Structures are given as structure tokens and as C-alpha cells.
Amino acid sequence: MTADWTVLPALFVAGTIIGSFISALTYRLPRNISMWHGRSSCTHCRQPIPWFYNIPVWGYAVQKGRCSSCGHPISIRYLVLEVVCGLMLIAGFLHFGFTMAWVKYSFLGYLLLAMSIVDHDYKIIPNKLNLTGLILGLTFALVQGEQAFSDAFVGGLAGAFSFLMIRVVGTAAFKKEAMGLGDVKLAGVLGVFLGVQLLIAGVFFAFLLLTVVGWARALKDRRVGHREIPLAPYLCAGTVAALIAGHPFIEWYLQQFHVHG
């Protein structure tokens, strides 16, 4: 365990760098701004940000949450995202250890986080993110072997097809689009990464959370029923819950089914 603890600060720093990249990605991608051309700039005065102020966490702290050029407040979300990404890498390492599963689910976690932010802000899930997830998921499965690839392929089909059916039936029932195609593609990506069983658990947890939050919002604001709800953040939370408690939940459920059957 001593070696594990000594590596945690380095993992945190690496995670904050990833968080800084995700901040730039979720700002630029919906606006069709290239990630590889042009330095980061203040969203208010458009002045380029010096490289030393782009250092994750430290840059925000040194500038005291304000642009060094114009003094405009910098959203604290940038700092929070960097810290969260640092903690995510540590949490994954402590849960999975230095394994392929840690690398695989770290990629998935950061991808879902980016999707959740974009979906929350713009109510879209870019095809580039879904395609990246699909390629990464199938690649990890291919490295793990033929059985893993077969499970990933079946899981991807199951996820995409089930959500497509929800979209079709929901749209017919409510006479309006019940779910975006981005959500359908995301379900396919989750199926590739998780497999059928964990996908079912993740979707269950996601819709359970969505129901609770929806009821809470409805009690607070009766107009909430007319608002478009981004699904990606809930699928992200459900996936995390499935990775932590999915297998025990499935075993418990099957035991209950067997007893009552």
C-alpha cells in the first residue's frame, strides 16, 4: 500500500491536466473550434492566456479567479472540473489498481464527463465524442480477447437498440421527440464498455436518479415538465453506480427473483 499512496499526488496532477483538456474540449467542440489551433483565451476579453496561467488549479488560484487581462471573473467550474478529474483518477486507481480495467474505465469516465457537460449546456451529444467512445471501447475489448470483444459487440447492439425502441415508442406516445439520437448512440457506447448486465444496472440506476430528481424539480417548479432534460449526466452517474455496485445489485436481484419464483 505504501507504493500506492506515494503515486497518488502524481495521479492527481495528471487528472487535473485531463480536466483542463476537458474544459477546453467542452467549450470548443460545440462551437466547432479546433482543439489544435490557437491558444486558450479569455471568454470575455478574448486575450490569449499565458501558458503559466493555464497550469491546472494553480493558474486559477494565482489569478484569484479573475482574468489577468481584464479582471473578469473566471467560472469556478473550471477549478471544480480540474479537481474532480484529479480525484477521479485517484479513485479509479484505488478501486481497480494498476490494471487494464482502471485505464479502460478512466477513459470512459472522462468521456462521460465531457458528454455530460456538453449535454447539460447545449442539449446535444456530439458525434465525435460518441465515435471516440465506440472506437476506444471496441479497442479495449479487442485487447482483452475474443470473448470480451463478443460481449462488447452484443452489449453495444443491446444498448443502442433498446434506447432506439424507447425513442420510437416515446415519440409515438407523446407526439414529440422523446429522446435524441445522441442518447441512443451513447447507450451503444455504454453497452460496449459495460456489457449487457452492467448496462442494465447502469440504466436502472440512471433512470432511478432521473425519476427522483424529476419529482423533486416538479415539486419545486411545476413548469419543469415542459423543459428538455439532458440524459447524459444521469447515464454518467448510473454508470459510476453500476461499476461500484452493479454486480452485487444484479446478484441480489436474481436471488430475489429465484426466491419469489
VOBA-1610 file (N, C-alpha, C; in pm, whole numbers, padded with zeros to 5 digits, always signed):
BEGIN
Met+00081-00122+00000Met+00000+00000+00000Met+00085+00127+00000Thr+00208+00117+00056Thr+00294+00235+00060Thr+00320+00290-00080Ala+00351+00199-00173Ala+00379+00241-00311Ala+00255+00304-00374Asp+00136+00250-00337Asp+00013+00305-00391Asp-00005+00450-00347Trp+00017+00477-00220Trp-00005+00611-00168Trp+00095+00711-00225Thr+00216+00667-00249Thr+00317+00761-00299Thr+00288+00808-00442Val+00212+00730-00515Val+00184+00767-00654Val+00061+00856-00666Leu-00015+00869-00559Leu-00141+00944-00566Leu-00125+01091-00605Pro-00025+01164-00549Pro-00009+01304-00593Pro+00015+01317-00743Ala+00096+01227-00799Ala+00123+01230-00943Ala-00005+01202-01022Leu-00086+01110-00972Leu-00213+01080-01039Leu-00307+01200-01033Phe-00307+01269-00920Phe-00393+01387-00907Phe-00352+01494-01008Val-00223+01519-01019Val-00174+01619-01114Val-00212+01579-01257Ala-00192+01450-01290Ala-00228+01402-01424Ala-00378+01421-01449Gly-00458+01392-01347Gly-00603+01409-01361Gly-00644+01554-01382Thr-00577+01646-01313Thr-00610+01788-01332Thr-00575+01835-01473Ile-00469+01780-01529Ile-00433+01814-01667Ile-00542+01766-01762Ile-00590+01645-01737Ile-00701+01592-01818Ile-00824+01681-01801Gly-00849+01726-01678Gly-00963+01814-01653Gly-00952+01944-01728Ser-00831+02000-01737Ser-00809+02122-01813Ser-00837+02100-01961Phe-00796+01983-02011Phe-00824+01949-02151Phe-00973+01936-02175Ile-01044+01873-02080Ile-01189+01856-02095Ile-01259+01991-02094Ser-01210+02085-02013Ser-01267+02220-02011Ser-01258+02284-02149Ala-01140+02273-02209Ala-01122+02329-02343Ala-01207+02255-02446Leu-01212+02124-02434Leu-01288+02042-02529Leu-01436+02077-02526Thr-01493+02086-02406Thr-01637+02110-02393Thr-01674+02253-02429Tyr-01576+02342-02431Tyr-01602+02479-02478Tyr-01589+02488-02630Arg-01487+02424-02684Arg-01458+02440-02827Arg-01542+02350-02917Leu-01562+02226-02875Leu-01629+02130-02964Leu-01769+02174-03006Pro-01856+02217-02915Pro-01990+02261-02960Pro-01986+02385-03048Arg-01878+02462-03039Arg-01865+02584-03119Arg-01786+02559-03248Asn-01750+02434-03272Asn-01672+02396-03391Asn-01539+02470-03399Ile-01476+02489-03284Ile-01343+02549-03277Ile-01241+02437-03265Ser-01139+02440-03348Ser-01038+02334-03347Ser-00966+02329-03213Met-00938+02207-03168Met-00863+02188-03044Met-00714+02211-03065Trp-00669+02210-03188Trp-00525+02207-03216Trp-00472+02338-03274His-00558+02437-03290His-00513+02564-03345His-00557+02678-03252Gly-00464+02764-03220Gly-00497+02879-03137Gly-00485+02850-02989Arg-00428+02945-02917Arg-00414+02931-02773Arg-00546+02959-02704Ser-00556+02911-02579Ser-00674+02941-02499Ser-00679+03091-02472Ser-00800+03145-02468Ser-00816+03288-02445Ser-00931+03312-02348Cys-00932+03431-02291Cys-01040+03470-02200Cys-01171+03475-02278Thr-01276+03417-02225Thr-01404+03415-02295Thr-01469+03553-02296His-01417+03645-02216His-01476+03781-02209His-01400+03880-02296Cys-01268+03893-02274Cys-01189+03993-02349Cys-01115+03933-02469Arg-01114+03799-02479Arg-01051+03726-02591Arg-00899+03738-02594Gln-00840+03788-02488Gln-00695+03794-02483Gln-00637+03655-02458Pro-00530+03618-02529Pro-00468+03486-02505Pro-00423+03472-02359Ile-00438+03352-02307Ile-00399+03324-02168Ile-00254+03275-02167Pro-00165+03340-02091Pro-00026+03293-02082Pro-00020+03148-02035Trp+00078+03076-02082Trp+00085+02932-02054Trp+00090+02904-01904Phe+00156+02991-01828Phe+00169+02964-01684Phe+00038+02984-01609Tyr-00057+03055-01668Tyr-00189+03067-01607Tyr-00281+02952-01651Asn-00234+02874-01745Asn-00310+02756-01788Asn-00276+02632-01706Ile-00182+02644-01613Ile-00149+02531-01527Ile-00269+02500-01440Pro-00321+02377-01445Pro-00443+02343-01372Pro-00435+02376-01223Val-00544+02420-01168Val-00563+02455-01027Val-00476+02576-00989Trp-00345+02564-01010Trp-00252+02670-00973Trp-00286+02801-01045Gly-00315+02793-01176Gly-00346+02912-01253Gly-00467+02984-01199Tyr-00571+02910-01164Tyr-00693+02971-01110Tyr-00664+03037-00976Ala-00586+02967-00892Ala-00555+03020-00759Ala-00472+03148-00767Val-00369+03149-00853Val-00282+03265-00865Val-00358+03387-00918Gln-00450+03363-01011Gln-00528+03474-01066Gln-00646+03513-00977Lys-00664+03436-00868Lys-00773+03461-00773Lys-00910+03461-00842Gly-00921+03369-00939Gly-01049+03352-01006Gly-01088+03463-01100Arg-00988+03543-01146Arg-01018+03653-01239Arg-00916+03655-01352Cys-00961+03698-01470Cys-00871+03710-01585Cys-00762+03811-01554Ser-00638+03774-01585Ser-00525+03865-01558Ser-00524+03986-01650Ser-00598+03978-01762Ser-00600+04088-01858Ser-00712+04188-01830Cys-00834+04137-01811Cys-00948+04227-01797Cys-01012+04224-01658Gly-00972+04129-01576Gly-01027+04121-01441Gly-01164+04058-01432His-01215+04007-01545His-01348+03944-01545His-01342+03812-01467Pro-01445+03782-01386Pro-01445+03656-01309Pro-01436+03534-01399Ile-01355+03437-01358Ile-01345+03309-01427Ile-01437+03212-01355Ser-01519+03142-01432Ser-01613+03048-01370Ser-01540+02947-01283Ile-01592+02927-01163Ile-01530+02831-01072Ile-01544+02688-01125Arg-01628+02670-01225Arg-01647+02536-01282Arg-01516+02480-01336Tyr-01429+02568-01389Tyr-01300+02521-01440Tyr-01217+02458-01329Leu-01214+02524-01214Leu-01139+02473-01100Leu-01200+02343-01049Val-01331+02343-01034Val-01400+02223-00984Val-01377+02104-01076Leu-01385+02128-01207Leu-01366+02020-01304Leu-01225+01962-01294Glu-01126+02048-01281Glu-00988+02001-01270Glu-00968+01918-01144Val-01022+01963-01033Val-01009+01889-00906Val-01083+01756-00914Val-01204+01759-00968Val-01283+01636-00981Val-01210+01534-01068Cys-01152+01579-01178Cys-01079+01487-01267Cys-00956+01429-01197Gly-00890+01509-01115Gly-00778+01458-01039Gly-00821+01352-00941Leu-00933+01377-00872Leu-00984+01280-00775Leu-01037+01153-00844Met-01092+01170-00965Met-01143+01054-01039Met-01031+00955-01070Leu-00916+01006-01111Leu-00804+00918-01146Leu-00755+00844-01022Ile-00754+00913-00909Ile-00713+00850-00783Ile-00814+00745-00740Ala-00943+00781-00746Ala-01048+00687-00703Ala-01047+00561-00788Gly-01029+00577-00918Gly-01023+00460-01006Gly-00904+00372-00975Phe-00791+00435-00946Phe-00671+00359-00913Phe-00689+00281-00782Leu-00749+00344-00682Leu-00770+00278-00554Leu-00872+00163-00567His-00967+00178-00659His-01070+00075-00676His-01021-00041-00762Phe-00956-00011-00873Phe-00916-00115-00969Phe-00770-00155-00958Gly-00686-00067-00899Gly-00543-00094-00900Gly-00485-00061-01037Phe-00357-00089-01053Phe-00290-00061-01180Phe-00322-00173-01278Thr-00440-00167-01337Thr-00491-00272-01425Thr-00547-00211-01553Met-00574-00299-01648Met-00638-00257-01772Met-00776-00199-01744Ala-00846-00255-01644Ala-00979-00204-01610Ala-00971-00059-01565Trp-00867-00024-01489Trp-00850+00115-01444Trp-00834+00208-01563Val-00749+00171-01658Val-00727+00254-01776Val-00856+00265-01858Lys-00921+00152-01877Lys-01043+00148-01958Lys-01153+00235-01899Tyr-01180+00218-01770Tyr-01290+00291-01710Tyr-01255+00436-01679Ser-01126+00467-01671Ser-01086+00607-01660Ser-01118+00680-01790Phe-01085+00617-01902Phe-01121+00675-02032Phe-01272+00695-02040Leu-01347+00593-02000Leu-01492+00603-02006Leu-01544+00714-01915Gly-01489+00723-01795Gly-01534+00825-01701Gly-01512+00966-01753Tyr-01395+00991-01808Tyr-01366+01124-01861Tyr-01449+01155-01985Leu-01472+01053-02066Leu-01555+01072-02185Leu-01699+01105-02145Leu-01750+01033-02046Leu-01887+01058-01999Leu-01899+01196-01934Leu-01793+01236-01865Leu-01794+01368-01803Leu-01803+01477-01909Ala-01723+01462-02016Ala-01728+01560-02126Ala-01866+01561-02191Met-01922+01442-02216Met-02055+01433-02275Met-02160+01499-02186Ser-02149+01477-02055Ser-02247+01531-01961Ser-02245+01683-01961Ile-02124+01740-01966Ile-02112+01886-01965Ile-02174+01946-02091Val-02140+01888-02206Val-02193+01940-02333Val-02345+01921-02339Asp-02391+01806-02296Asp-02535+01779-02299Asp-02610+01873-02205His-02552+01900-02089His-02614+01991-01994His-02621+02133-02050Asp-02513+02177-02113Asp-02505+02315-02161Asp-02578+02337-02293Tyr-02572+02238-02384Tyr-02622+02259-02520Tyr-02731+02159-02562Lys-02760+02063-02475Lys-02862+01960-02505Lys-02827+01879-02630Ile-02697+01856-02650Ile-02652+01771-02759Ile-02539+01682-02708Ile-02519+01569-02777Ile-02403+01484-02753Ile-02331+01471-02887Pro-02219+01539-02905Pro-02152+01540-03036Pro-02116+01401-03086Asn-02133+01381-03215Asn-02099+01252-03276Asn-01952+01217-03256Lys-01865+01319-03251Lys-01723+01293-03233Lys-01695+01225-03100Leu-01769+01263-02996Leu-01749+01201-02865Leu-01802+01057-02865Asn-01920+01037-02925Asn-01974+00901-02932Asn-01885+00809-03015Leu-01835+00861-03126Leu-01748+00780-03212Leu-01618+00746-03139Thr-01563+00844-03069Thr-01442+00819-02990Thr-01466+00710-02888Gly-01580+00717-02820Gly-01613+00614-02721Gly-01629+00477-02782Leu-01694+00471-02897Leu-01713+00342-02965Leu-01580+00280-03004Ile-01490+00360-03062Ile-01360+00309-03105Ile-01277+00264-02986Leu-01275+00346-02879Leu-01198+00310-02760Leu-01253+00183-02695Gly-01386+00176-02683Gly-01447+00059-02620Gly-01418-00070-02694Leu-01431-00067-02825Leu-01404-00187-02905Leu-01255-00221-02903Thr-01169-00119-02898Thr-01025-00144-02893Thr-00986-00212-02763Phe-01037-00161-02652Phe-01009-00224-02522Phe-01059-00368-02521Ala-01179-00390-02576Ala-01235-00526-02579Ala-01150-00618-02666Leu-01102-00567-02777Leu-01018-00647-02867Leu-00888-00687-02798Val-00831-00595-02722Val-00708-00626-02648Val-00733-00732-02542Gln-00851-00730-02483Gln-00883-00824-02375Gln-00915-00964-02426Gly-00942-00979-02555Gly-00964-01113-02608Gly-01095-01128-02683Glu-01110-01243-02746Glu-01226-01268-02833Glu-01358-01262-02757Gln-01362-01322-02635Gln-01486-01323-02559Gln-01525-01182-02517Ala-01427-01104-02475Ala-01454-00966-02434Ala-01506-00884-02552Phe-01448-00907-02670Phe-01493-00835-02789Phe-01636-00874-02825Ser-01666-01004-02812Ser-01802-01051-02841Ser-01902-00990-02743Asp-01865-00985-02613Asp-01954-00925-02513Asp-01976-00777-02540Ala-01867-00708-02581Ala-01877-00565-02610Ala-01967-00540-02731Phe-01953-00622-02832Phe-02033-00608-02953Phe-02182-00628-02923Val-02212-00734-02848Val-02351-00761-02811Val-02405-00651-02721Gly-02323-00607-02625Gly-02365-00500-02536Gly-02394-00371-02610Gly-02311-00339-02709Gly-02333-00218-02788Gly-02464-00224-02866Leu-02488-00339-02928Leu-02614-00355-03002Leu-02734-00347-02908Ala-02723-00412-02792Ala-02834-00413-02696Ala-02863-00271-02647Gly-02759-00197-02616Gly-02779-00061-02566Gly-02842+00029-02670Ala-02787+00029-02791Ala-02839+00116-02896Ala-02981+00077-02936Phe-03006-00053-02951Phe-03138-00098-02995Phe-03245-00068-02890Ser-03215-00092-02762Ser-03314-00069-02657Ser-03349+00079-02647Phe-03250+00165-02657Phe-03278+00309-02649Phe-03346+00359-02776Leu-03315+00296-02889Leu-03384+00333-03012Leu-03533+00300-03001Met-03565+00185-02939Met-03704+00148-02919Met-03774+00244-02824Ile-03703+00286-02719Ile-03760+00384-02626Ile-03789+00515-02701Arg-03696+00553-02787Arg-03714+00676-02865Arg-03836+00666-02957Val-03848+00553-03027Val-03957+00535-03122Val-04092+00531-03051Val-04101+00449-02945Val-04228+00435-02872Val-04263+00565-02801Gly-04163+00627-02737Gly-04188+00752-02666Gly-04232+00864-02758Thr-04170+00873-02875Thr-04206+00977-02971Thr-04348+00956-03021Ala-04385+00830-03044Ala-04521+00800-03091Ala-04624+00830-02983Ala-04589+00800-02858Ala-04683+00818-02749Ala-04704+00965-02713Phe-04595+01042-02711Phe-04603+01181-02667Phe-04613+01282-02782Lys-04610+01232-02905Lys-04624+01317-03024Lys-04512+01422-03034Lys-04398+01392-02977Lys-04279+01478-02989Lys-04157+01393-02960Glu-04041+01442-03000Glu-03918+01364-02983Glu-03895+01333-02836Ala-03893+01204-02803Ala-03879+01162-02663Ala-03734+01150-02621Met-03645+01132-02716Met-03504+01111-02685Met-03421+01142-02809Gly-03308+01208-02790Gly-03223+01241-02902Gly-03144+01121-02952Leu-03103+01126-03077Leu-03022+01017-03132Leu-02886+01008-03063Gly-02839+01121-03010Gly-02713+01119-02935Gly-02721+01028-02814Asp-02837+01026-02748Asp-02857+00937-02633Asp-02858+00791-02676Val-02918+00765-02792Val-02920+00628-02846Val-02778+00579-02872Lys-02698+00665-02934Lys-02559+00629-02962Lys-02479+00612-02834Leu-02506+00699-02736Leu-02437+00688-02607Leu-02468+00556-02539Ala-02594+00511-02546Ala-02631+00382-02488Ala-02553+00269-02554Gly-02530+00281-02685Gly-02448+00182-02754Gly-02305+00183-02703Val-02250+00301-02682Val-02114+00313-02629Val-02105+00251-02490Leu-02203+00279-02406Leu-02203+00222-02271Leu-02213+00070-02275Gly-02292+00019-02369Gly-02302-00126-02383Gly-02170-00189-02422Val-02094-00121-02507Val-01962-00170-02549Val-01867-00176-02429Phe-01868-00074-02347Phe-01779-00069-02232Phe-01823-00161-02118Leu-01954-00169-02094Leu-02004-00235-01974Leu-02049-00379-01996Gly-02092-00413-02118Gly-02156-00541-02138Gly-02303-00532-02100Val-02379-00634-02131Val-02524-00629-02115Val-02566-00615-01969Gln-02507-00697-01880Gln-02552-00696-01741Gln-02528-00562-01672Leu-02406-00512-01680Leu-02377-00384-01616Leu-02449-00269-01685Leu-02474-00283-01814Leu-02551-00182-01885Leu-02691-00172-01826Ile-02754-00287-01803Ile-02889-00289-01745Ile-02888-00223-01608Ala-02788-00257-01526Ala-02778-00197-01393Ala-02756-00047-01403Gly-02667-00005-01493Gly-02639+00137-01509Gly-02760+00216-01554Val-02835+00162-01649Val-02956+00229-01697Val-03061+00235-01587Phe-03071+00128-01509Phe-03166+00127-01397Phe-03133+00238-01297Phe-03005+00246-01257Phe-02964+00349-01163Phe-02985+00489-01222Ala-02956+00503-01351Ala-02970+00633-01417Ala-03116+00680-01415Phe-03208+00592-01453Phe-03349+00631-01458Phe-03409+00645-01319Leu-03355+00570-01222Leu-03398+00588-01084Leu-03361+00729-01036Leu-03237+00769-01063Leu-03193+00903-01026Leu-03273+01009-01100Leu-03297+00985-01229Leu-03374+01079-01311Leu-03515+01096-01255Thr-03575+00988-01210Thr-03709+00993-01152Thr-03712+01075-01024Val-03613+01050-00938Val-03606+01123-00811Val-03585+01272-00835Val-03489+01305-00921Val-03461+01445-00950Val-03580+01510-01020Gly-03644+01436-01110Gly-03760+01490-01181Gly-03874+01523-01088Trp-03901+01434-00994Trp-04007+01459-00896Trp-03972+01578-00808Ala-03846+01586-00767Ala-03803+01698-00682Ala-03819+01831-00755Arg-03781+01833-00883Arg-03795+01955-00962Arg-03941+01990-00985Ala-04023+01886-01005Ala-04164+01910-01030Ala-04232+01970-00907Leu-04192+01926-00790Leu-04248+01982-00667Leu-04205+02127-00647Lys-04084+02158-00695Lys-04031+02293-00679Lys-04082+02387-00787Asp-04095+02335-00907Asp-04135+02419-01020Asp-04224+02337-01113Arg-04350+02371-01118Arg-04446+02293-01198Arg-04420+02302-01347Arg-04338+02398-01390Arg-04308+02413-01532Arg-04200+02317-01579Val-04139+02240-01485Val-04026+02156-01520Val-04063+02050-01624Gly-04191+02011-01626Gly-04234+01909-01720Gly-04220+01950-01864His-04211+02081-01888His-04201+02131-02024His-04056+02155-02066Arg-03962+02126-01978Arg-03821+02150-02007Arg-03755+02024-02061Glu-03661+02046-02149Glu-03583+01935-02203Glu-03478+01895-02101Ile-03474+01767-02067Ile-03382+01719-01964Ile-03265+01646-02031Pro-03143+01690-02008Pro-03027+01620-02064Pro-03009+01484-01996Leu-02997+01380-02075Leu-02991+01244-02020Leu-02849+01200-01986Ala-02749+01254-02057Ala-02611+01208-02039Ala-02562+01218-01895Pro-02589+01326-01820Pro-02542+01331-01682Pro-02596+01217-01596Tyr-02720+01178-01621Tyr-02780+01070-01543Tyr-02721+00934-01583Leu-02696+00917-01713Leu-02631+00794-01758Leu-02488+00785-01704Cys-02423+00899-01692Cys-02289+00904-01635Cys-02293+00859-01489Ala-02386+00915-01411Ala-02399+00878-01271Ala-02440+00731-01256Gly-02530+00685-01343Gly-02572+00546-01339Gly-02460+00450-01371Thr-02373+00489-01463Thr-02258+00406-01499Thr-02162+00393-01381Val-02135+00504-01314Val-02048+00500-01195Val-02107+00408-01089Ala-02238+00420-01067Ala-02304+00334-00969Ala-02296+00187-01009Ala-02309+00161-01140Ala-02302+00023-01189Ala-02162-00036-01171Leu-02060+00045-01194Leu-01922-00003-01177Leu-01891-00033-01031Ile-01953+00042-00941Ile-01928+00022-00798Ile-02016-00089-00740Ala-02144-00086-00775Ala-02238-00177-00708Ala-02320-00260-00805Gly-02286-00259-00934Gly-02367-00328-01033Gly-02376-00478-01013His-02262-00543-00994His-02262-00689-00978His-02333-00734-00851Pro-02310-00672-00734Pro-02387-00708-00615Pro-02537-00685-00633Phe-02572-00577-00702Phe-02713-00548-00725Phe-02778-00656-00811Ile-02709-00695-00918Ile-02763-00798-01007Ile-02778-00931-00934Glu-02676-00968-00854Glu-02683-01092-00777Glu-02799-01089-00679Trp-02815-00975-00610Trp-02926-00962-00516Trp-03060-00975-00587Tyr-03073-00909-00702Tyr-03198-00913-00776Tyr-03231-01055-00822Leu-03132-01125-00873Leu-03154-01262-00920Leu-03192-01355-00805Gln-03134-01331-00690Gln-03169-01411-00572Gln-03315-01386-00532Gln-03357-01261-00536Gln-03495-01228-00502Gln-03590-01290-00603Phe-03553-01284-00728Phe-03636-01342-00833Phe-03651-01492-00815His-03539-01556-00779His-03540-01700-00760His-03627-01739-00641Val-03617-01660-00534Val-03694-01691-00413Val-03842-01677-00439His-03882-01572-00510His-04023-01549-00534His-04075-01626-00655Gly-03980-01685-00728Gly-04026-01758-00847Gly-04068-01897-00811
//
